[in-house]
Amino acid sequence: MADVIRVPNAKIALSTASVYPERTPDAFELAARLGYDGVEIMVGADPVSQDIDVIERLSEHYEVPVLAIHAPCLLVTQRVWGRDPWAKLVKAQKAAERLGASTVVVHPPFRWQRDYARDFETGLARMRDETGVAFAVENMFPLKARGNDVVPYSPDWNPIDYDFPQVTLDLSHTAVSGSDAMEMAVKLGDRLAHLHLADGLGVSNKDEHLVPGRGNQPCAQMLERLANNGYSGLVVLEINTRKAASRTERIDDLAEALAFARLYLAASR
């Protein structure tokens, strides 16, 4: 019997961070031009990324749905949407509900956010009871300092062993942490609800977010595994194109990343 090509229900989205230093409106334009299924909004310094009214108009204009919201929880976005981390998550939840996004991506708390870190698991559980939006906690990575691992996150950089029903697996972060991405996917099972697809070479303290296939991470194998398992979460291309020599080169990188994802997300059995 001939192999049957199985294409899962998973949609492929473009992170708005992937077009930096271009801006959020450019991400919508390029997602529409290249044929992405939607976008993930990285809420950051770009004022447009913070304005849900404008995001809604962009989505309607380009006919590109917003599929996920990445809450502003990076070091460089500590003051975006205020300084209260819970208020940021509530705002991200409301934005997702209004825009029809299924997922809010959130990082583990920083260690100095003591109150937030102490209540993080129970607080997320409470919020899940109030909405249909999934809060997918992302794997991060330790930092290297004088040969030692420094973990700036609490309870940990790795969410696998904690009670988070939904997790985001980022393959650039697995490169930095030296983790076995496939083993992590196996351990997560159905809790793997969101994939940040990117590549990396495992350079210490360097979160590279390369185009899939340009590093040493099992990007193809991961997509094939998800396809064979009938994965229905999101695959989000979160790549770094800031060093592109021209807009044409940036577009080529985004097109190559999408083609890679579509190719390997179709599994044969």
N, C-alpha and C positions, 0 to 999 in steps of 0.2 A: 504494500500500500504506500502511495506517495506521501511524503511529509505534508502536513497541513500547517499553513501559516496562521498563527494565532496572534492577533493584535489586541492587547488588553484595552480596557476602557480608560486607562490613564491618559491624562492630557499633558501636553508639553507646553510649559510657560516660559516666558523670558523675564528674568529679574530685571527691574529697571536699573539696578546697580551695574548691569552688564554693559551699559552704553556710556558710563562715566568716562570722560568729563562732559559728555552730552547730558541732557536733562530728561526728566520724566516724560514730557511730551514726545521727545525723540524716540523713547523706548516704545511708546504706543505706535508711532509711525512705522518703525522698523519691524515690530511684531506683526503689524498688518501686512507690510510689504513682503515679508519673508514667509508668512504662513504659520506663525506660532498660534497655538490654541488660545492663548491669553497671556496675561502678565502677572507677576508678583510685584507688588509695590514695596520697594525698600524705603521706608519712611526715614528720611535723613535731612541733611542740611538744605537740599533743594526745597524752596517754599512750596512748589507745586505738589511735591510728594506728601506734604502735610495737610493739604487743602482738599477735603473729600468732595466738596462741590465741584472743584476744577477736575479732579480725577473722574468723577461721574460724567462730566461733559466730554472729557477726552475719550472715555470708554465708549460713549454713544457715538461720538463723531467718527472714530476709527473702526467702530464695530468690533472692538477687541475687549472681551470680558476681563474683569479683575478676578483672578482665581485664588489669590492669597495676599495677605498683608504681612510684611515683616515688621514687627514692632521695633521702635527705636531704642534698642538696648545695647548698642555699641558704645565704646568709650567716647567716640566722637559725637554721639547723639544723646549724651546724658541730659541735655537741657531741651531737647526737642519734645514737644507736647508736655512741657513741664518737667519737674524733677522727681515727682512721685512715681515710682515704677508701677504700682498698682493702677494709678490713674492712666498711665500709658497703655496698660493692657486693656482696661475698660474702653478706652478710646479706640484702640485697635479692634476690639470686639465689635463695637458699634459701627465702625467703618466697614468691617467685613460683612456684617448683617445688612447694612444699607446697600453695599455694592454687589452683594450676592456671592462673596468669596467664601470658600469652605473652610479655610485654614488661617490661623494666625501663627506665625513662626516666632518663637521666643527663645532667647538664650538663658542659660542658668544665671542666677544672680552673681554679681561680683561679691567677693568676700567682705568688702567693707559695707555692703548693703545688708547689715546684720538683721534688721527686723524683717526685711523683704525675704532674705534667705531663710530665716527661721520658719516663716509661714508659707514658703513657696509651694510645697506639695499640697498642703491643705487648701491654700488659697486658690490654686488652679483647679482643684477638685470642686470647690464651691462654684467657681465661675462656669465650669463645664455643666453643672446642674442647671444653670440659668440660660443656656444658649445651645444652639445646634452647631456652633462654630467649634472646630477642633483647635486646641492649643498644642502645637507640636514642638516639643523642647529639642533644641538642636545640640548635637555633639560639638564640643569645642576642642581645645588642646592645651596641654601645659606649655609653659615657656621654659627655655633653657637659660640658666644663669650660673656661670662658673662651674659647669658640669652637673648642676643639680636641676631637678624639675621644680618649677615654681607654678603652683596652681592658683590662678586668680579668681576661681569660681567656687561657689558653695551651693549645694553640697559637694559637687565635683564637676569636672569638665565633661565627664562621660555620663549621660543620662540612662544608660542601659540598665543598671542595677537598681534603679529607683522606680517609684510607683507612678510613672507617667504613661497613660494609656496610648498617647500618640507621641511619636518621636520623629524629628527631622534628621536624616543621615546626610551629612555633607562630606563628599569625597575629597575635597581639598583639605578639610580638617583632619580626615583620617591620615592623609599624607604627612601633615605636620606632626601629628601625635604618634606616628609609626604604628597605627592600629591596623589590624586585619579587617578590612571593610566587609569582606564576605562573611567572616565569622560574626561580625556585629549584626549583619542582616539576618543571619540564621538565628541568633539569640533574640533579636527583636521580634521576629515572626510577624504577626498581624499588627504589632504596635508600630511597625515602620509605615508611617502614613504620608511621608513627604520626603522627596529626594532632591537635594541640591547637587546637580550634576556638574562636576568640574574635575579637573585633574591636578596633580601635583607631583613633585619629585622628592618630597620629604626634606626640603632644606630647612634647617633648624630656624625656628621662630619666623618663618616666612610662609604666609598663607597665600599661595600663588594663584589659585583659581584659573588654571590653564584650560584651554580648549580641550575637551575630552579626546583622548588618544595621544596627547603630547606629553603626558607624564607617565608615572608607573602605577597608577591606581587601576583597579579592575572595572573600569567604567563599562566596557562592553559586557563583561560577565555579569555585572550587577543588573544591567538592563535585561539581559536574557533571562536571568533568574526571576526578575519581577514579572516579565512577560509570561513565563511558564507557570508562575504561581497566580496568574490572573489579577495582578496588582491593579487597584483602582484609585490609588492616591495620585498625587501630582509629581511630575518630573519637571524641575525648574532649572533651566540653564542659568547658572550664576558664575559667569566667567569674567575675567579681567581683560578689558580691551583698552585700558588707558594708555598703553604704549603703542597703540596702532599708529602707523606713520601717516595715515590718511583716513578719511571717512570710508573710502572704498575698502580699505584693509579691514576696518572695523566691521563693516557689513559682511565681508567675506568670512570673517571669524564667526560671526553670529549665524550665518548660513551653514557653515561647516558644522558647527555645534548642533544645530537643529537636524541636519542630515544624519549625523552620527546617532543622535537619539532615536530618530525614526527608524533607522536601519536596525539597530540592535534591540529596539523595543518590540519588533516583530519577531516572534520566536517560532521555530519550526519543531514539530514533533512527529 
